[in-house]
Amino acid sequence: MTVSCTPTPSLFRRMACWMYEGLLMFGVVFLAGYLFGTLSQTKNALDNRHALQTFVFVVVGIYFVWFWAKGQTLAMKTWNIRMVDVNGAPITQQRALLRYLLSWLWFLPPLLVSWLLGLPARESAVLAVGWVAIWAILANFHPTRQFWHDAWAGTRLVTWVPPARAKRGT
């Protein structure tokens, strides 16, 4: 199945979808943290911190790779956005995994700078918000207005409205 080449969703729609995805991820991360804490018998939040971070990274990766390979996450369905490759075909799980790893460019640079400079939480948050804004604006400089991690992963976001269902009994 190939998706017809439709325009790239506006930056507003992509960022609104991104924010909604973050809201949904709160639940996924909460459940993953609860499961990890229960299975590992962790009594203090700082115990097993790195193992918990690794577990959450893997769980979030599984979530995104699974849904992107199917075409859409719940947030993408809400905003009529679909993930396809550069030819308009569904993406493979390998390409979805590559996109997941590259999508960490939204967060890793400010986290790395904050860690290297030993910045307090407030300054780190300002740096992270500033970087996210810059990364989103940089999409306007791509020829098809795609996010750069999409271009590097060979994926693109397209506007996609599901076809109307056929009426029953006709």
N, C-alpha and C positions, 0 to 999 in steps of 0.2 A: 504494500500500500504506500503510495507516494502522496504527500500532502501538496496541494497546489501552492505555488509560490505566492504567498500573500505578504502584505507589507509587515515590516518589523513593528511590533507594538511600540507605542510611544514610551518615552523614558518615564513618564508619570505612571503608566500602567505597569511597566516592568518593575519600578521601584515600589509601587503599591502591592504588587504580587510578592515582592521580596519581603516587605514588612509583614504581610499576612503569613508568609511562610515562616518568618521568625516567631510569630505568635503560635503557630502550630508546632514548631520545633520545641517550644517551651514544654509542651505536653510530652513529646517524644523523649526529650532529655530528662524530664522529671521521672518518667517511668523507667528509663534506663538507669538513672541514678538510684532509684528505689530498688530495682532488681539487683544491681551490683552490690548495694549496701546490705541487702538481705542475704544474698548468696555468699558474700565474703565476710559476713558477721562484723562489718566495720562499725565501731562504736563512736569514733570521732571523725568529723568531716575531713580532717587533715591526714588521717591515716589512709594509706593506699591511694593518695591523691593522684599520683602519676598513672597508676593502674586504672583508676576511675576515668581519668582524662582519655586514656587510650581506648577504653571500653566505649565511652560516649562517642569518640571520633569514629570508631568502627560502626556503631549502631546508626549514627547519623549518615555515614557513608552508605550503609546498606539501604537505608530509607531512600536517599536520593537516587542511588544507582538503580534501584528497583523501579521506582516511579518514572524516572527519566527514560529508562529503556522501554517502558510502556507508553511513553509520550507525554505524560502530564502528572504533576503532583496535584493534590487537592486545591492548593492555592492557584495553580496554573489553570485548572478547570474553571475556577471562579472568575478569573480575569480573561478567559478565552485565549490563553497562550499555550502553544504547543512546542515541544522540543523536537527538532529534526536535524538531520545532517545537512551539509551544504547543498546537496542535491534534492532535498525535500523528503528524503526517506527516513523512516524511523531509525534511531541510533541503536548501536549495539551496547551491550553491558560494558565492554571494554572502553568504548568511547565515553559512556556515561561515567565510568570510573576516572578516566582522564579528566573529564570536565569537573568532577568533584574535587580532585586534587588541585587543579588549576583555580577553582573557585575560592580556594583558601587565600588567594591574592587579595581578596576583600579584607582579610583580617591579619595575615601574618606580618606584613611590613610594619604596621603600627605596634603590634605586639612585640616584635623583635626590637624595634627602636626603644620602646618603653622599658623592656628588660635590660637592654644594653646600657641605657642612661639611668636606670634605677628610678624612673619617674613615679611619683605618687599616683594613686588611682584616679584622682580627678584630672590630672594632666594627661594621663594615659587615655582616659575616656574622650577628652577633647581631641587628642591626636587621632584616635580611632574614628570618631565622627567626621573629622576633617578629611581623613584618608578615604573613607567610604564616599563622601561627597565628590572628591576629586576623581576617584575611580569611576563613579557613575557618570560624571561629566565627560570623562575621556571617551566614553562610548560615542559621543557626538562626533569625534574625530575619525571614527572607523568609517570606511566607505559605505557600508550598509547599516550603520548605526548599531552594530552589535557590540556587546561587551567584549573586551579583549580576550578574556579567558574563553569565551565561546569561539572566537576566531581561531585561537591557538588550538582548541580542542576539535575543531572541524564541526562545530554544532551551530545552530542558530535558533532563535526564538521567533516564532511566527504567530500572527493572529489566526486563530482557528475557531470557528463556530461549528459545533457538531451538526451533522445533517438532521433534519426533522425526522422523527420516527414515523413510519408508515402507520396509518390508522388501521386498527383491527376491524375485521369484518367487512372490509371493502374489497 
